């Protein structure tokens, strides 16, 4: 595991974020809890680690454990996507919570970030690039 950060949020699932590297060169950022301004730096740092990790052939951001995203989280996702696109590598977001999916759909980021409901689908998308 490349890195893990945690922070408890009163009345909500504790925030945690980790970055791992799969054998095929895919970086996976797994997040749980609410992503807001209080934890934005940790989230952005984990995304940066994933995007800039070499060799990185794709990034999957697993938000299946996330209960809320604010604008700082959305901005971090877009910046990471832009870095991957500049490297000509794929980027996919996994989310199955309706609250998180709705936020991504309302902001139309579901069209930009390749939103999937499962990690397997995201891995297939990222691997399909090669």
C-alpha angles and dihedrals in degrees: 000000000000097000145335132197129184137189128171118228115201112247094006138078110284114262116246134165130184137177121212133174119224122215092253092060096261117140116217123197111194118195134185132183129018120333108211139139091286092063100025094109092055092047094047091046092053090048090049091051090052097046095046096041112117125245092031117155096172144349128233118191108200109204096165090117095046120110100182141015125196129192093275090059092047091050092050091050092051093048091050091048090051091052091050092047090051088054089049090242130129129255127194135179123210116206131154101165109104092220092056094042090050092054090050092046096047090052089044090234088128087075094049102040101045098243117209135176097224139041090229091059090048091049090050091051094048093045091049090068093069 
